[in-house]
Amino acid sequence: MKTYTLSFPVNAPDGGTITELTLRRLKAKEMKAVDLSPADGKVGGILKYVAIMSNVPLAVMDELDAADALQIVGEAADFLAPGTGATPSS
């Protein structure tokens, strides 16, 4: 597990505030269930995985500040398999 503190917190669907995302490893069945389309691009596709990894609705990913979104994509790369568009950090 890895926790990322958002530089720009976002509103949660329940009315609260999300200040951090805790990422966990994905299961293969979760990756298979994600519908990736070319329109998502690499970042959009990875953010779909991040929503599952952090147990938040996909709509929360849409509200992330761009700086947080790019940083969290990098953080998530360590958990993603080759072929997802992510590259593990060193």
N, CA, C and O atoms as CSV, one atom per row, in Angstrom:
chain,resi,resn,atom,element,x,y,z
A,1,MET,N,N,0.848,-1.183,0.000
A,1,MET,CA,C,0.000,0.000,0.000
A,1,MET,C,C,0.885,1.234,0.000
A,1,MET,O,O,2.004,1.226,0.513
A,2,LYS,N,N,0.353,2.285,-0.587
A,2,LYS,CA,C,1.080,3.541,-0.674
A,2,LYS,C,C,0.056,4.660,-0.534
A,2,LYS,O,O,-0.994,4.622,-1.176
A,3,THR,N,N,0.348,5.650,0.297
A,3,THR,CA,C,-0.566,6.770,0.508
A,3,THR,C,C,0.023,8.028,-0.117
A,3,THR,O,O,1.196,8.346,0.078
A,4,TYR,N,N,-0.809,8.735,-0.869
A,4,TYR,CA,C,-0.428,9.984,-1.503
A,4,TYR,C,C,-1.313,11.093,-0.939
A,4,TYR,O,O,-2.540,10.997,-0.987
A,5,THR,N,N,-0.699,12.134,-0.411
A,5,THR,CA,C,-1.436,13.285,0.099
A,5,THR,C,C,-1.661,14.266,-1.044
A,5,THR,O,O,-0.714,14.704,-1.699
A,6,LEU,N,N,-2.919,14.604,-1.274
A,6,LEU,CA,C,-3.263,15.530,-2.347
A,6,LEU,C,C,-2.812,16.947,-2.003
A,6,LEU,O,O,-3.001,17.410,-0.879
A,7,SER,N,N,-2.226,17.619,-2.962
A,7,SER,CA,C,-1.866,19.027,-2.779
A,7,SER,C,C,-3.112,19.901,-2.828
A,7,SER,O,O,-3.167,20.973,-2.224
A,8,PHE,N,N,-4.113,19.414,-3.567
A,8,PHE,CA,C,-5.373,20.146,-3.730
A,8,PHE,C,C,-6.528,19.184,-3.439
A,8,PHE,O,O,-6.996,18.491,-4.342
A,9,PRO,N,N,-6.994,19.136,-2.169
A,9,PRO,CA,C,-8.076,18.218,-1.809
A,9,PRO,C,C,-9.315,18.408,-2.685
A,9,PRO,O,O,-9.550,19.484,-3.234
A,10,VAL,N,N,-10.096,17.340,-2.800
A,10,VAL,CA,C,-11.314,17.364,-3.616
A,10,VAL,C,C,-12.509,16.950,-2.765
A,10,VAL,O,O,-12.361,16.323,-1.716
A,11,ASN,N,N,-13.685,17.314,-3.237
A,11,ASN,CA,C,-14.912,16.949,-2.539
A,11,ASN,C,C,-15.253,15.490,-2.807
A,11,ASN,O,O,-15.152,15.008,-3.935
A,12,ALA,N,N,-15.652,14.808,-1.761
A,12,ALA,CA,C,-16.089,13.423,-1.865
A,12,ALA,C,C,-17.572,13.401,-2.204
A,12,ALA,O,O,-18.288,14.354,-1.896
A,13,PRO,N,N,-18.049,12.320,-2.837
A,13,PRO,CA,C,-19.479,12.228,-3.154
A,13,PRO,C,C,-20.386,12.340,-1.925
A,13,PRO,O,O,-21.532,12.774,-2.035
A,14,ASP,N,N,-19.866,11.943,-0.749
A,14,ASP,CA,C,-20.686,11.998,0.467
A,14,ASP,C,C,-20.675,13.366,1.128
A,14,ASP,O,O,-21.261,13.551,2.194
A,15,GLY,N,N,-19.996,14.346,0.482
A,15,GLY,CA,C,-19.964,15.698,1.026
A,15,GLY,C,C,-18.711,15.998,1.826
A,15,GLY,O,O,-18.461,17.153,2.173
A,16,GLY,N,N,-17.918,14.974,2.127
A,16,GLY,CA,C,-16.669,15.184,2.855
A,16,GLY,C,C,-15.578,15.686,1.917
A,16,GLY,O,O,-15.834,16.050,0.769
A,17,THR,N,N,-14.376,15.693,2.431
A,17,THR,CA,C,-13.222,16.128,1.651
A,17,THR,C,C,-12.208,15.002,1.588
A,17,THR,O,O,-11.916,14.361,2.598
A,18,ILE,N,N,-11.674,14.764,0.404
A,18,ILE,CA,C,-10.633,13.757,0.228
A,18,ILE,C,C,-9.300,14.480,0.201
A,18,ILE,O,O,-9.042,15.297,-0.683
A,19,THR,N,N,-8.454,14.173,1.179
A,19,THR,CA,C,-7.149,14.823,1.287
A,19,THR,C,C,-6.002,13.898,0.904
A,19,THR,O,O,-4.882,14.353,0.675
A,20,GLU,N,N,-6.284,12.595,0.834
A,20,GLU,CA,C,-5.259,11.637,0.450
A,20,GLU,C,C,-5.894,10.416,-0.193
A,20,GLU,O,O,-7.066,10.113,0.026
A,21,LEU,N,N,-5.097,9.729,-0.986
A,21,LEU,CA,C,-5.524,8.489,-1.610
A,21,LEU,C,C,-4.551,7.398,-1.191
A,21,LEU,O,O,-3.336,7.576,-1.277
A,22,THR,N,N,-5.080,6.283,-0.742
A,22,THR,CA,C,-4.251,5.140,-0.387
A,22,THR,C,C,-4.409,4.098,-1.477
A,22,THR,O,O,-5.505,3.588,-1.711
A,23,LEU,N,N,-3.313,3.787,-2.138
A,23,LEU,CA,C,-3.325,2.840,-3.249
A,23,LEU,C,C,-2.981,1.445,-2.762
A,23,LEU,O,O,-2.146,1.266,-1.875
A,24,ARG,N,N,-3.636,0.466,-3.355
A,24,ARG,CA,C,-3.334,-0.941,-3.076
A,24,ARG,C,C,-3.098,-1.638,-4.405
A,24,ARG,O,O,-3.407,-1.087,-5.461
A,25,ARG,N,N,-2.563,-2.819,-4.360
A,25,ARG,CA,C,-2.323,-3.589,-5.574
A,25,ARG,C,C,-3.652,-4.043,-6.160
A,25,ARG,O,O,-4.613,-4.298,-5.434
A,26,LEU,N,N,-3.690,-4.138,-7.482
A,26,LEU,CA,C,-4.880,-4.606,-8.192
A,26,LEU,C,C,-4.865,-6.116,-8.340
A,26,LEU,O,O,-3.801,-6.735,-8.342
A,27,LYS,N,N,-6.014,-6.695,-8.460
A,27,LYS,CA,C,-6.181,-8.098,-8.834
A,27,LYS,C,C,-6.377,-8.136,-10.347
A,27,LYS,O,O,-6.869,-7.176,-10.941
A,28,ALA,N,N,-5.994,-9.233,-10.955
A,28,ALA,CA,C,-6.150,-9.385,-12.408
A,28,ALA,C,C,-7.610,-9.216,-12.814
A,28,ALA,O,O,-7.898,-8.596,-13.838
A,29,LYS,N,N,-8.535,-9.761,-12.023
A,29,LYS,CA,C,-9.960,-9.653,-12.365
A,29,LYS,C,C,-10.422,-8.197,-12.369
A,29,LYS,O,O,-11.330,-7.838,-13.119
A,30,GLU,N,N,-9.797,-7.350,-11.531
A,30,GLU,CA,C,-10.157,-5.929,-11.522
A,30,GLU,C,C,-9.641,-5.242,-12.783
A,30,GLU,O,O,-10.319,-4.392,-13.358
A,31,MET,N,N,-8.438,-5.617,-13.204
A,31,MET,CA,C,-7.905,-5.032,-14.435
A,31,MET,C,C,-8.754,-5.432,-15.630
A,31,MET,O,O,-9.017,-4.611,-16.509
A,32,LYS,N,N,-9.182,-6.680,-15.670
A,32,LYS,CA,C,-10.011,-7.159,-16.776
A,32,LYS,C,C,-11.350,-6.448,-16.824
A,32,LYS,O,O,-11.915,-6.265,-17.903
A,33,ALA,N,N,-11.861,-6.048,-15.685
A,33,ALA,CA,C,-13.182,-5.423,-15.616
A,33,ALA,C,C,-13.187,-3.964,-16.068
A,33,ALA,O,O,-14.248,-3.402,-16.342
A,34,VAL,N,N,-11.998,-3.345,-16.147
A,34,VAL,CA,C,-11.923,-1.939,-16.542
A,34,VAL,C,C,-12.054,-1.833,-18.056
A,34,VAL,O,O,-11.332,-2.490,-18.807
A,35,ASP,N,N,-12.982,-1.001,-18.484
A,35,ASP,CA,C,-13.209,-0.788,-19.911
A,35,ASP,C,C,-12.335,0.373,-20.377
A,35,ASP,O,O,-12.660,1.542,-20.171
A,36,LEU,N,N,-11.215,0.017,-21.014
A,36,LEU,CA,C,-10.311,1.041,-21.531
A,36,LEU,C,C,-10.656,1.331,-22.977
A,36,LEU,O,O,-10.871,0.415,-23.771
A,37,SER,N,N,-10.707,2.601,-23.315
A,37,SER,CA,C,-10.963,2.981,-24.699
A,37,SER,C,C,-9.848,3.919,-25.159
A,37,SER,O,O,-9.225,4.587,-24.333
A,38,PRO,N,N,-9.592,3.977,-26.454
A,38,PRO,CA,C,-8.560,4.886,-26.956
A,38,PRO,C,C,-8.811,6.341,-26.539
A,38,PRO,O,O,-7.868,7.117,-26.381
A,39,ALA,N,N,-10.065,6.697,-26.366
A,39,ALA,CA,C,-10.398,8.072,-25.983
A,39,ALA,C,C,-9.893,8.414,-24.578
A,39,ALA,O,O,-9.700,9.587,-24.256
A,40,ASP,N,N,-9.678,7.387,-23.738
A,40,ASP,CA,C,-9.177,7.632,-22.383
A,40,ASP,C,C,-7.739,8.142,-22.395
A,40,ASP,O,O,-7.334,8.895,-21.508
A,41,GLY,N,N,-6.972,7.732,-23.398
A,41,GLY,CA,C,-5.543,8.027,-23.390
A,41,GLY,C,C,-4.876,7.270,-22.261
A,41,GLY,O,O,-5.541,6.599,-21.472
A,42,LYS,N,N,-3.565,7.378,-22.187
A,42,LYS,CA,C,-2.831,6.648,-21.148
A,42,LYS,C,C,-3.192,7.122,-19.751
A,42,LYS,O,O,-3.428,6.309,-18.857
A,43,VAL,N,N,-3.237,8.434,-19.560
A,43,VAL,CA,C,-3.527,8.962,-18.226
A,43,VAL,C,C,-4.942,8.599,-17.791
A,43,VAL,O,O,-5.147,8.169,-16.656
A,44,GLY,N,N,-5.907,8.763,-18.668
A,44,GLY,CA,C,-7.290,8.430,-18.322
A,44,GLY,C,C,-7.460,6.963,-17.980
A,44,GLY,O,O,-8.192,6.614,-17.054
A,45,GLY,N,N,-6.781,6.103,-18.730
A,45,GLY,CA,C,-6.845,4.667,-18.447
A,45,GLY,C,C,-6.249,4.333,-17.093
A,45,GLY,O,O,-6.815,3.549,-16.331
A,46,ILE,N,N,-5.110,4.928,-16.799
A,46,ILE,CA,C,-4.474,4.664,-15.510
A,46,ILE,C,C,-5.327,5.214,-14.370
A,46,ILE,O,O,-5.412,4.600,-13.307
A,47,LEU,N,N,-5.957,6.369,-14.586
A,47,LEU,CA,C,-6.822,6.915,-13.531
A,47,LEU,C,C,-8.014,6.008,-13.254
A,47,LEU,O,O,-8.520,5.986,-12.132
A,48,LYS,N,N,-8.470,5.263,-14.252
A,48,LYS,CA,C,-9.535,4.274,-14.007
A,48,LYS,C,C,-9.027,3.202,-13.043
A,48,LYS,O,O,-9.743,2.777,-12.137
A,49,TYR,N,N,-7.786,2.776,-13.251
A,49,TYR,CA,C,-7.199,1.800,-12.329
A,49,TYR,C,C,-6.996,2.420,-10.945
A,49,TYR,O,O,-7.241,1.765,-9.932
A,50,VAL,N,N,-6.553,3.668,-10.898
A,50,VAL,CA,C,-6.311,4.336,-9.619
A,50,VAL,C,C,-7.600,4.425,-8.806
A,50,VAL,O,O,-7.568,4.264,-7.586
A,51,ALA,N,N,-8.722,4.676,-9.453
A,51,ALA,CA,C,-10.000,4.737,-8.735
A,51,ALA,C,C,-10.266,3.414,-8.015
A,51,ALA,O,O,-10.718,3.398,-6.869
A,52,ILE,N,N,-9.980,2.309,-8.700
A,52,ILE,CA,C,-10.169,0.998,-8.065
A,52,ILE,C,C,-9.137,0.790,-6.961
A,52,ILE,O,O,-9.469,0.343,-5.863
A,53,MET,N,N,-7.891,1.118,-7.263
A,53,MET,CA,C,-6.803,0.925,-6.302
A,53,MET,C,C,-7.022,1.704,-5.011
A,53,MET,O,O,-6.600,1.270,-3.940
A,54,SER,N,N,-7.680,2.850,-5.113
A,54,SER,CA,C,-7.891,3.697,-3.941
A,54,SER,C,C,-9.317,3.634,-3.408
A,54,SER,O,O,-9.666,4.332,-2.456
A,55,ASN,N,N,-10.138,2.790,-4.031
A,55,ASN,CA,C,-11.511,2.571,-3.564
A,55,ASN,C,C,-12.330,3.865,-3.517
A,55,ASN,O,O,-13.034,4.133,-2.543
A,56,VAL,N,N,-12.225,4.652,-4.577
A,56,VAL,CA,C,-13.040,5.858,-4.701
A,56,VAL,C,C,-13.759,5.815,-6.043
A,56,VAL,O,O,-13.282,5.162,-6.972
A,57,PRO,N,N,-14.892,6.494,-6.166
A,57,PRO,CA,C,-15.598,6.528,-7.448
A,57,PRO,C,C,-14.745,7.191,-8.537
A,57,PRO,O,O,-13.951,8.088,-8.252
A,58,LEU,N,N,-14.913,6.751,-9.757
A,58,LEU,CA,C,-14.174,7.312,-10.883
A,58,LEU,C,C,-14.396,8.821,-10.987
A,58,LEU,O,O,-13.505,9.548,-11.426
A,59,ALA,N,N,-15.565,9.292,-10.591
A,59,ALA,CA,C,-15.859,10.730,-10.646
A,59,ALA,C,C,-14.875,11.540,-9.806
A,59,ALA,O,O,-14.612,12.701,-10.119
A,60,VAL,N,N,-14.332,10.952,-8.757
A,60,VAL,CA,C,-13.346,11.647,-7.926
A,60,VAL,C,C,-12.082,11.911,-8.735
A,60,VAL,O,O,-11.459,12.963,-8.592
A,61,MET,N,N,-11.702,10.960,-9.584
A,61,MET,CA,C,-10.503,11.138,-10.414
A,61,MET,C,C,-10.660,12.350,-11.336
A,61,MET,O,O,-9.696,13.071,-11.594
A,62,ASP,N,N,-11.877,12.566,-11.826
A,62,ASP,CA,C,-12.141,13.695,-12.713
A,62,ASP,C,C,-11.982,15.035,-12.007
A,62,ASP,O,O,-11.748,16.051,-12.662
A,63,GLU,N,N,-12.105,15.054,-10.698
A,63,GLU,CA,C,-12.021,16.303,-9.937
A,63,GLU,C,C,-10.618,16.614,-9.444
A,63,GLU,O,O,-10.385,17.696,-8.905
A,64,LEU,N,N,-9.671,15.686,-9.617
A,64,LEU,CA,C,-8.308,15.935,-9.166
A,64,LEU,C,C,-7.680,17.103,-9.927
A,64,LEU,O,O,-7.910,17.271,-11.125
A,65,ASP,N,N,-6.904,17.887,-9.233
A,65,ASP,CA,C,-6.099,18.912,-9.884
A,65,ASP,C,C,-5.110,18.190,-10.800
A,65,ASP,O,O,-4.676,17.082,-10.486
A,66,ALA,N,N,-4.756,18.798,-11.912
A,66,ALA,CA,C,-3.859,18.159,-12.877
A,66,ALA,C,C,-2.531,17.756,-12.243
A,66,ALA,O,O,-2.003,16.686,-12.546
A,67,ALA,N,N,-1.990,18.592,-11.376
A,67,ALA,CA,C,-0.716,18.266,-10.723
A,67,ALA,C,C,-0.853,17.007,-9.874
A,67,ALA,O,O,0.018,16.138,-9.906
A,68,ASP,N,N,-1.946,16.906,-9.113
A,68,ASP,CA,C,-2.180,15.707,-8.306
A,68,ASP,C,C,-2.414,14.494,-9.199
A,68,ASP,O,O,-1.906,13.408,-8.920
A,69,ALA,N,N,-3.178,14.676,-10.269
A,69,ALA,CA,C,-3.473,13.559,-11.163
A,69,ALA,C,C,-2.184,12.987,-11.750
A,69,ALA,O,O,-1.999,11.770,-11.765
A,70,LEU,N,N,-1.302,13.840,-12.228
A,70,LEU,CA,C,-0.047,13.360,-12.813
A,70,LEU,C,C,0.841,12.698,-11.765
A,70,LEU,O,O,1.488,11.689,-12.044
A,71,GLN,N,N,0.872,13.255,-10.576
A,71,GLN,CA,C,1.680,12.664,-9.505
A,71,GLN,C,C,1.134,11.296,-9.096
A,71,GLN,O,O,1.901,10.354,-8.892
A,72,ILE,N,N,-0.175,11.188,-8.976
A,72,ILE,CA,C,-0.771,9.918,-8.547
A,72,ILE,C,C,-0.604,8.846,-9.625
A,72,ILE,O,O,-0.474,7.664,-9.305
A,73,VAL,N,N,-0.605,9.245,-10.888
A,73,VAL,CA,C,-0.330,8.290,-11.970
A,73,VAL,C,C,1.077,7.721,-11.789
A,73,VAL,O,O,1.291,6.520,-11.953
A,74,GLY,N,N,2.028,8.582,-11.452
A,74,GLY,CA,C,3.389,8.114,-11.193
A,74,GLY,C,C,3.469,7.195,-9.991
A,74,GLY,O,O,4.181,6.191,-10.017
A,75,GLU,N,N,2.744,7.534,-8.942
A,75,GLU,CA,C,2.731,6.704,-7.735
A,75,GLU,C,C,2.121,5.338,-8.025
A,75,GLU,O,O,2.579,4.322,-7.502
A,76,ALA,N,N,1.093,5.321,-8.853
A,76,ALA,CA,C,0.396,4.077,-9.165
A,76,ALA,C,C,1.211,3.166,-10.069
A,76,ALA,O,O,0.985,1.956,-10.098
A,77,ALA,N,N,2.154,3.735,-10.803
A,77,ALA,CA,C,2.930,2.960,-11.775
A,77,ALA,C,C,3.637,1.775,-11.136
A,77,ALA,O,O,3.786,0.733,-11.774
A,78,ASP,N,N,4.073,1.912,-9.893
A,78,ASP,CA,C,4.746,0.798,-9.211
A,78,ASP,C,C,3.833,-0.415,-9.064
A,78,ASP,O,O,4.315,-1.541,-8.947
A,79,PHE,N,N,2.526,-0.195,-9.071
A,79,PHE,CA,C,1.576,-1.278,-8.868
A,79,PHE,C,C,1.034,-1.865,-10.164
A,79,PHE,O,O,0.364,-2.897,-10.143
A,80,LEU,N,N,1.316,-1.220,-11.286
A,80,LEU,CA,C,0.698,-1.626,-12.547
A,80,LEU,C,C,1.632,-2.478,-13.373
A,80,LEU,O,O,2.848,-2.292,-13.363
A,81,ALA,N,N,1.046,-3.407,-14.081
A,81,ALA,CA,C,1.810,-4.327,-14.937
A,81,ALA,C,C,2.215,-3.650,-16.231
A,81,ALA,O,O,1.582,-2.681,-16.651
A,82,PRO,N,N,3.274,-4.155,-16.872
A,82,PRO,CA,C,3.637,-3.634,-18.193
A,82,PRO,C,C,2.458,-3.749,-19.145
A,82,PRO,O,O,1.677,-4.697,-19.073
A,83,GLY,N,N,2.341,-2.788,-20.025
A,83,GLY,CA,C,1.251,-2.822,-20.998
A,83,GLY,C,C,0.089,-1.933,-20.620
A,83,GLY,O,O,-0.837,-1.765,-21.414
A,84,THR,N,N,0.110,-1.349,-19.410
A,84,THR,CA,C,-0.986,-0.475,-18.998
A,84,THR,C,C,-0.715,0.961,-19.396
A,84,THR,O,O,-1.579,1.825,-19.251
A,85,GLY,N,N,0.487,1.218,-19.899
A,85,GLY,CA,C,0.852,2.577,-20.256
A,85,GLY,C,C,1.670,3.252,-19.181
A,85,GLY,O,O,2.144,4.372,-19.370
A,86,ALA,N,N,1.841,2.583,-18.051
A,86,ALA,CA,C,2.614,3.147,-16.960
A,86,ALA,C,C,4.018,2.569,-16.973
A,86,ALA,O,O,4.241,1.446,-17.423
A,87,THR,N,N,4.947,3.345,-16.479
A,87,THR,CA,C,6.291,2.824,-16.321
A,87,THR,C,C,6.656,2.899,-14.851
A,87,THR,O,O,6.514,3.955,-14.234
A,88,PRO,N,N,7.123,1.799,-14.279
A,88,PRO,CA,C,7.476,1.831,-12.866
A,88,PRO,C,C,8.557,2.860,-12.582
A,88,PRO,O,O,9.472,3.059,-13.381
A,89,SER,N,N,8.436,3.512,-11.429
A,89,SER,CA,C,9.463,4.480,-11.048
A,89,SER,C,C,10.646,3.731,-10.453
A,89,SER,O,O,10.510,2.601,-9.985
A,90,SER,N,N,11.789,4.365,-10.477
A,90,SER,CA,C,12.977,3.687,-9.930
A,90,SER,C,C,13.202,4.022,-8.486
A,90,SER,O,O,14.156,3.534,-7.881
